[in-house]
Amino acid sequence: CAICMDDYKKREKIRELPCSHGFHARCVDKWLRQHNSCPICRENINPTV
């Protein structure tokens, strides 16, 4: 995960953004509460994601 830098483990929830970048769901949910863009490519993300 590019947000927390931890490896993905079996059965962890992964969330893919519209730009096709994926992250741990818990990490990207927290990120999107504070930012409105993908942490990798900075594509604008609809806040309802």
Jmol script that loads the backbone (N, CA, C; Angstrom):
load data "model"
ATOM      1  N   CYS A   1       0.856  -1.180   0.000  1.00  0.00           N
ATOM      2  CA  CYS A   1       0.000   0.000   0.000  1.00  0.00           C
ATOM      3  C   CYS A   1       0.899   1.239   0.000  1.00  0.00           C
ATOM      4  N   ALA A   2       0.681   2.112  -0.941  1.00  0.00           N
ATOM      5  CA  ALA A   2       1.519   3.311  -1.065  1.00  0.00           C
ATOM      6  C   ALA A   2       1.258   4.333   0.036  1.00  0.00           C
ATOM      7  N   ILE A   3       0.199   4.164   0.795  1.00  0.00           N
ATOM      8  CA  ILE A   3      -0.086   5.099   1.884  1.00  0.00           C
ATOM      9  C   ILE A   3       0.643   4.668   3.153  1.00  0.00           C
ATOM     10  N   CYS A   4       0.459   3.409   3.564  1.00  0.00           N
ATOM     11  CA  CYS A   4       1.071   2.944   4.818  1.00  0.00           C
ATOM     12  C   CYS A   4       2.387   2.205   4.597  1.00  0.00           C
ATOM     13  N   MET A   5       2.685   1.856   3.361  1.00  0.00           N
ATOM     14  CA  MET A   5       3.906   1.144   2.972  1.00  0.00           C
ATOM     15  C   MET A   5       3.943  -0.306   3.470  1.00  0.00           C
ATOM     16  N   ASP A   6       2.812  -0.849   3.919  1.00  0.00           N
ATOM     17  CA  ASP A   6       2.735  -2.253   4.326  1.00  0.00           C
ATOM     18  C   ASP A   6       2.310  -3.103   3.139  1.00  0.00           C
ATOM     19  N   ASP A   7       2.695  -4.370   3.179  1.00  0.00           N
ATOM     20  CA  ASP A   7       2.282  -5.313   2.145  1.00  0.00           C
ATOM     21  C   ASP A   7       0.804  -5.642   2.308  1.00  0.00           C
ATOM     22  N   TYR A   8       0.200  -6.069   1.210  1.00  0.00           N
ATOM     23  CA  TYR A   8      -1.179  -6.538   1.263  1.00  0.00           C
ATOM     24  C   TYR A   8      -1.165  -7.969   1.776  1.00  0.00           C
ATOM     25  N   LYS A   9      -2.111  -8.286   2.621  1.00  0.00           N
ATOM     26  CA  LYS A   9      -2.229  -9.632   3.165  1.00  0.00           C
ATOM     27  C   LYS A   9      -3.554 -10.233   2.718  1.00  0.00           C
ATOM     28  N   LYS A  10      -3.620 -11.556   2.743  1.00  0.00           N
ATOM     29  CA  LYS A  10      -4.859 -12.238   2.359  1.00  0.00           C
ATOM     30  C   LYS A  10      -6.018 -11.726   3.199  1.00  0.00           C
ATOM     31  N   ARG A  11      -7.151 -11.601   2.560  1.00  0.00           N
ATOM     32  CA  ARG A  11      -8.419 -11.205   3.191  1.00  0.00           C
ATOM     33  C   ARG A  11      -8.482  -9.748   3.625  1.00  0.00           C
ATOM     34  N   GLU A  12      -7.465  -8.939   3.311  1.00  0.00           N
ATOM     35  CA  GLU A  12      -7.565  -7.506   3.606  1.00  0.00           C
ATOM     36  C   GLU A  12      -8.415  -6.847   2.530  1.00  0.00           C
ATOM     37  N   LYS A  13      -9.209  -5.887   2.934  1.00  0.00           N
ATOM     38  CA  LYS A  13     -10.029  -5.156   1.969  1.00  0.00           C
ATOM     39  C   LYS A  13      -9.141  -4.178   1.212  1.00  0.00           C
ATOM     40  N   ILE A  14      -9.214  -4.252  -0.104  1.00  0.00           N
ATOM     41  CA  ILE A  14      -8.465  -3.356  -0.977  1.00  0.00           C
ATOM     42  C   ILE A  14      -9.486  -2.509  -1.727  1.00  0.00           C
ATOM     43  N   ARG A  15      -9.265  -1.213  -1.768  1.00  0.00           N
ATOM     44  CA  ARG A  15     -10.167  -0.321  -2.484  1.00  0.00           C
ATOM     45  C   ARG A  15      -9.426   0.250  -3.685  1.00  0.00           C
ATOM     46  N   GLU A  16     -10.060   0.131  -4.851  1.00  0.00           N
ATOM     47  CA  GLU A  16      -9.486   0.685  -6.075  1.00  0.00           C
ATOM     48  C   GLU A  16     -10.203   1.989  -6.402  1.00  0.00           C
ATOM     49  N   LEU A  17      -9.430   3.019  -6.645  1.00  0.00           N
ATOM     50  CA  LEU A  17      -9.989   4.320  -7.011  1.00  0.00           C
ATOM     51  C   LEU A  17     -10.291   4.347  -8.504  1.00  0.00           C
ATOM     52  N   PRO A  18     -11.068   5.318  -8.971  1.00  0.00           N
ATOM     53  CA  PRO A  18     -11.398   5.410 -10.397  1.00  0.00           C
ATOM     54  C   PRO A  18     -10.165   5.479 -11.310  1.00  0.00           C
ATOM     55  N   CYS A  19      -9.049   5.943 -10.790  1.00  0.00           N
ATOM     56  CA  CYS A  19      -7.813   6.026 -11.575  1.00  0.00           C
ATOM     57  C   CYS A  19      -7.093   4.684 -11.642  1.00  0.00           C
ATOM     58  N   SER A  20      -7.661   3.652 -11.030  1.00  0.00           N
ATOM     59  CA  SER A  20      -7.155   2.276 -11.010  1.00  0.00           C
ATOM     60  C   SER A  20      -6.048   2.021  -9.995  1.00  0.00           C
ATOM     61  N   HIS A  21      -5.706   2.979  -9.158  1.00  0.00           N
ATOM     62  CA  HIS A  21      -4.745   2.730  -8.088  1.00  0.00           C
ATOM     63  C   HIS A  21      -5.476   2.093  -6.913  1.00  0.00           C
ATOM     64  N   GLY A  22      -4.850   1.102  -6.283  1.00  0.00           N
ATOM     65  CA  GLY A  22      -5.466   0.390  -5.174  1.00  0.00           C
ATOM     66  C   GLY A  22      -4.693   0.573  -3.879  1.00  0.00           C
ATOM     67  N   PHE A  23      -5.413   0.541  -2.767  1.00  0.00           N
ATOM     68  CA  PHE A  23      -4.841   0.752  -1.438  1.00  0.00           C
ATOM     69  C   PHE A  23      -5.623  -0.077  -0.432  1.00  0.00           C
ATOM     70  N   HIS A  24      -5.057  -0.272   0.762  1.00  0.00           N
ATOM     71  CA  HIS A  24      -5.857  -0.833   1.845  1.00  0.00           C
ATOM     72  C   HIS A  24      -7.076   0.074   2.002  1.00  0.00           C
ATOM     73  N   ALA A  25      -8.239  -0.509   2.170  1.00  0.00           N
ATOM     74  CA  ALA A  25      -9.461   0.292   2.308  1.00  0.00           C
ATOM     75  C   ALA A  25      -9.353   1.249   3.485  1.00  0.00           C
ATOM     76  N   ARG A  26      -8.829   0.772   4.615  1.00  0.00           N
ATOM     77  CA  ARG A  26      -8.734   1.630   5.808  1.00  0.00           C
ATOM     78  C   ARG A  26      -7.804   2.816   5.560  1.00  0.00           C
ATOM     79  N   CYS A  27      -6.742   2.603   4.803  1.00  0.00           N
ATOM     80  CA  CYS A  27      -5.783   3.677   4.530  1.00  0.00           C
ATOM     81  C   CYS A  27      -6.376   4.727   3.598  1.00  0.00           C
ATOM     82  N   VAL A  28      -6.969   4.275   2.502  1.00  0.00           N
ATOM     83  CA  VAL A  28      -7.482   5.230   1.523  1.00  0.00           C
ATOM     84  C   VAL A  28      -8.736   5.932   2.037  1.00  0.00           C
ATOM     85  N   ASP A  29      -9.526   5.256   2.867  1.00  0.00           N
ATOM     86  CA  ASP A  29     -10.694   5.931   3.451  1.00  0.00           C
ATOM     87  C   ASP A  29     -10.241   7.086   4.339  1.00  0.00           C
ATOM     88  N   LYS A  30      -9.225   6.842   5.142  1.00  0.00           N
ATOM     89  CA  LYS A  30      -8.682   7.904   6.002  1.00  0.00           C
ATOM     90  C   LYS A  30      -8.090   9.026   5.145  1.00  0.00           C
ATOM     91  N   TRP A  31      -7.342   8.661   4.107  1.00  0.00           N
ATOM     92  CA  TRP A  31      -6.736   9.640   3.205  1.00  0.00           C
ATOM     93  C   TRP A  31      -7.812  10.531   2.579  1.00  0.00           C
ATOM     94  N   LEU A  32      -8.887   9.909   2.098  1.00  0.00           N
ATOM     95  CA  LEU A  32      -9.921  10.660   1.385  1.00  0.00           C
ATOM     96  C   LEU A  32     -10.762  11.544   2.303  1.00  0.00           C
ATOM     97  N   ARG A  33     -10.712  11.298   3.591  1.00  0.00           N
ATOM     98  CA  ARG A  33     -11.377  12.215   4.526  1.00  0.00           C
ATOM     99  C   ARG A  33     -10.617  13.535   4.621  1.00  0.00           C
ATOM    100  N   GLN A  34      -9.334  13.516   4.254  1.00  0.00           N
ATOM    101  CA  GLN A  34      -8.500  14.713   4.359  1.00  0.00           C
ATOM    102  C   GLN A  34      -8.085  15.295   3.010  1.00  0.00           C
ATOM    103  N   HIS A  35      -8.192  14.499   1.953  1.00  0.00           N
ATOM    104  CA  HIS A  35      -7.761  14.920   0.615  1.00  0.00           C
ATOM    105  C   HIS A  35      -8.827  14.526  -0.398  1.00  0.00           C
ATOM    106  N   ASN A  36      -8.842  15.165  -1.538  1.00  0.00           N
ATOM    107  CA  ASN A  36      -9.807  14.787  -2.577  1.00  0.00           C
ATOM    108  C   ASN A  36      -9.101  14.312  -3.844  1.00  0.00           C
ATOM    109  N   SER A  37      -7.937  13.679  -3.646  1.00  0.00           N
ATOM    110  CA  SER A  37      -7.178  13.203  -4.796  1.00  0.00           C
ATOM    111  C   SER A  37      -6.491  11.884  -4.469  1.00  0.00           C
ATOM    112  N   CYS A  38      -6.126  11.165  -5.513  1.00  0.00           N
ATOM    113  CA  CYS A  38      -5.379   9.919  -5.364  1.00  0.00           C
ATOM    114  C   CYS A  38      -3.995  10.230  -4.797  1.00  0.00           C
ATOM    115  N   PRO A  39      -3.518   9.453  -3.821  1.00  0.00           N
ATOM    116  CA  PRO A  39      -2.196   9.719  -3.249  1.00  0.00           C
ATOM    117  C   PRO A  39      -1.044   9.476  -4.226  1.00  0.00           C
ATOM    118  N   ILE A  40      -1.288   8.750  -5.304  1.00  0.00           N
ATOM    119  CA  ILE A  40      -0.214   8.465  -6.262  1.00  0.00           C
ATOM    120  C   ILE A  40      -0.223   9.450  -7.423  1.00  0.00           C
ATOM    121  N   CYS A  41      -1.352   9.538  -8.136  1.00  0.00           N
ATOM    122  CA  CYS A  41      -1.377  10.347  -9.358  1.00  0.00           C
ATOM    123  C   CYS A  41      -2.053  11.702  -9.175  1.00  0.00           C
ATOM    124  N   ARG A  42      -2.641  11.924  -8.014  1.00  0.00           N
ATOM    125  CA  ARG A  42      -3.315  13.191  -7.676  1.00  0.00           C
ATOM    126  C   ARG A  42      -4.568  13.460  -8.508  1.00  0.00           C
ATOM    127  N   GLU A  43      -5.087  12.424  -9.178  1.00  0.00           N
ATOM    128  CA  GLU A  43      -6.351  12.603  -9.900  1.00  0.00           C
ATOM    129  C   GLU A  43      -7.441  12.975  -8.904  1.00  0.00           C
ATOM    130  N   ASN A  44      -8.264  13.937  -9.272  1.00  0.00           N
ATOM    131  CA  ASN A  44      -9.351  14.372  -8.404  1.00  0.00           C
ATOM    132  C   ASN A  44     -10.332  13.219  -8.207  1.00  0.00           C
ATOM    133  N   ILE A  45     -10.705  12.993  -6.956  1.00  0.00           N
ATOM    134  CA  ILE A  45     -11.620  11.907  -6.609  1.00  0.00           C
ATOM    135  C   ILE A  45     -12.899  12.512  -6.058  1.00  0.00           C
ATOM    136  N   ASN A  46     -14.034  12.022  -6.548  1.00  0.00           N
ATOM    137  CA  ASN A  46     -15.328  12.463  -6.045  1.00  0.00           C
ATOM    138  C   ASN A  46     -15.391  12.163  -4.552  1.00  0.00           C
ATOM    139  N   PRO A  47     -15.729  13.118  -3.707  1.00  0.00           N
ATOM    140  CA  PRO A  47     -15.736  12.902  -2.258  1.00  0.00           C
ATOM    141  C   PRO A  47     -16.703  11.834  -1.766  1.00  0.00           C
ATOM    142  N   THR A  48     -17.618  11.367  -2.601  1.00  0.00           N
ATOM    143  CA  THR A  48     -18.548  10.327  -2.171  1.00  0.00           C
ATOM    144  C   THR A  48     -17.952   8.934  -2.310  1.00  0.00           C
ATOM    145  N   VAL A  49     -16.733   8.816  -2.796  1.00  0.00           N
ATOM    146  CA  VAL A  49     -16.077   7.507  -2.973  1.00  0.00           C
ATOM    147  C   VAL A  49     -15.843   6.881  -1.623  1.00  0.00           C
TER     148      VAL A  49
END
end "model"
wireframe off; spacefill off
backbone 0.3
color backbone group
